[in-house]
């Protein structure tokens, strides 16, 4: 018998797909702190959890790899005062 999808779960999945995402990969150690938070080994967050200054701090930290989805990258470039790449 197949399960009926939970509408609340589907709404959360749809919401996660539409919110710009930032993936942070920590190459230091579990709990390494930068930008006011302790980082796990690899986690994807909604970009709205961070200020532009925090994202810039993450990007400038050699022990963190930061992957922004295209929408988040464009927004960050705009905040930095640069024209987004097309």
KAKA-V572119 format. One record per residue. OMEGA is omega as a letter, one per 40 degrees, with the letter a starting at -180 (999 if undefined). D_FIRST is the distance of its C-alpha to the first C-alpha in Angstrom with 1 decimal. Layout:
OMEGA/D_FIRST, OMEGA/D_FIRST
//
This chain:
a/0.0, i/3.8, i/6.6, a/9.5, i/12.6, a/15.3, i/18.4, i/20.7, i/19.3, i/19.5, i/23.1, i/24.1, i/23.0, i/24.9, a/27.8, a/28.0, a/28.2, i/31.1, i/33.2, a/35.6, i/34.8, i/37.1, a/36.2, i/38.6, a/39.0, a/41.3, a/43.3, i/45.5, i/43.8, i/41.0, i/42.3, a/45.0, i/46.3, i/47.2, i/47.3, i/46.9, i/43.6, a/42.5, i/40.4, a/37.5, a/37.4, a/35.2, i/33.8, a/33.0, i/34.1, a/34.5, i/38.2, i/39.0, a/39.0, i/42.3, i/45.7, i/47.2, i/49.7, a/47.0, i/45.4, i/48.8, i/49.4, a/46.2, a/47.3, a/50.7, a/49.5, a/49.7, i/47.2, i/44.4, a/42.8, i/41.7, i/39.5, i/39.4, a/37.2, a/39.6, i/39.5, i/40.4, i/43.1, i/44.7, a/44.8, i/46.3, i/48.9, i/49.8, i/50.3, i/52.5, i/54.6, i/53.8, i/52.8, i/49.3, i/49.1, 999/47.8
//
